[in-house]
Amino acid sequence: MKIAADQIQNWIYVTGVPRSGTTFVGKILSLPREVDYIHEPFNPQCGFSDANIWYRYLRSTLDTEEMQQFHALTQSLFRYDFKLKTYISARENTVGRLVKQCLGSRGPFYLRLAKLNPWHTTALIKDPIGMLMTEYLYVQFGVKPVILMKHPLSQIASYKRVSLWPKLSQLGQQQALVEDYFAKERDFFAQPSDPLLEAASFWRAIYKVLLSQAQKHPDWLLITHEELCEQPIAAFQRLYQTLNLPWSGQIERHIQKKTQGNSSAEADQGKFHDFNRNSADIFEMRRNSLSLTERQQIFDIVEDVALQIYPRESFALDV
């Protein structure tokens, strides 16, 4: 049995750089039974079979043949007429590997649920790899963007914890992106020798684009990871109301358990994601894991973009 996608009246797009909180936000916003969850269709590892470019940039005008071809593929997403690849990480334990081999990874599993959901009126697409497609999806398909932004110190400390570093070259190789947003600083994409500095440059590049686009579209929702951690109930209530999602006491209790049910802010050792933590202390813990020299180096790279959202004092440089 397949439920038609024309029942979907409300399309939500949750994005931001990887490890900025998109998975947690996507899970919380898709708690109501009316909401389908679609997992990372633009991720080359687990998305469409033809999604082969990391952090793909598409102009909303679709003025190249390559962009038009990918647009045809994206249209299938909004008809629920697509498939997603199963991805099994090398980090996966034996039990997890067997489960995914039998049932598929998150993408195919949640897609099956979405196609069989008789109550669905909303679809939530969660994809941090597709963050540079946000304006295109907004203009062409009317999605409601939810942009997650995480303080650069906390973001980079998170990369450092799991030894997962973004590649700046995957942005600099996209000619249209460079022409549209970095024409006056093409040398910005020269790869730094230090992965920490490369990650800072990656953060600056992504949010330079997203903040520029968000200024043109005041109905986009921009929320910081720090706000979600410090006031999770109030922040999610606002998101639910703005996105026309049904709030309930059960959802509130679920959020409270996830964000206050553990005395520690640190993730359990060996966990790539840990959603049961004392969220209020995460930022300070992550910031303090970086040395003063590292904080200054990061600030020097991200300053012009970061200070649009975060005060200089948040970098703790004057200690």
C-alpha positions, 0 to 999 in steps of 0.5 A: 500500500502506498499513500499519495504524497498529495496529502502533504500540505506542509513541507519543512526543510531542516538543515545546517552544517553537519553536527549542528543539531539537525538530527535532534531537531528533525527527530523532535519536530517529526514526533507528531504522527502527522509528520513524515521524516525524510532522512538526508536525500542529498547525502552521497552516502545514504541519499538518492543514487544520483546524489554524488556531490557533497554540499551541492549548490543549486541556484533557484534559477536553474541556469545550467544544464546540470542544475536542471538535470538534478532538479528533475531528480528532486521533483521525485522527492516531492512525489514520494517517488524515489529510493534512498541508499542503505549506508552502514558506517564503519563505526557501526557495531555488529548488532547495528550492522545486522539490523541495517542489512535486514531493515535498511538504514535510517533513510529507507526505513523512515521512507517506508513509514512515510509512504504508509502513513495514513495520517500524514499532512506534513513532511520534514526533510532533514539534510545538513549535506543539502544546506546549499540547496535551501534557497532553491528548495524554498523557491521551487517547492515552497519548503519552510527552511529551519536553519540550525546555527551552532557557535563556531567554537562549539561546532569545531570542538564537536568535529574534534571530539569525533575526528570528523573534519569537513573538506573545504575543497568540496565547496571551492570546486563548485564554480557557481557557488564561488561566482555567486558568493566568493567572487572577491575572495577566490583564494579563500578556498586554499586549503589550510594545513590544519584541519581545525582551521579548515573547519573554521573556514568551512563554517564561515563559508556555509553561514556566509551563504545561508545568512545572506539568503536568510536576509532576503527571505524573512520567513526563514527560521534561523535558530541557534544550537545554544538557544535550543540547549538553554531553553529547549521547551520554549524554543521548540514550542516556538518552532512548532507554532510557526511551522503549524505542528501540533504541540502536546504535553507528551512532546514537552515531556519527551524534550525535557527528558532528552535535554535534562535527563542526564547530569552530564553535558558530555556525550557518552564515550564512543557515541557519535550522537548522544541525545540524552544530555544536560543540554544547558552546559554543552556550549561552555564545555565544548568551548573550554575544550579548545585552547585560547590559541585555538579560539583566537585562530578560529575567531580570526577566520569566522569573525565577519560572519560569526559576529552577525549572530554571536557576541565577541565575548562568547569566544572567551578571548580576553582571559 
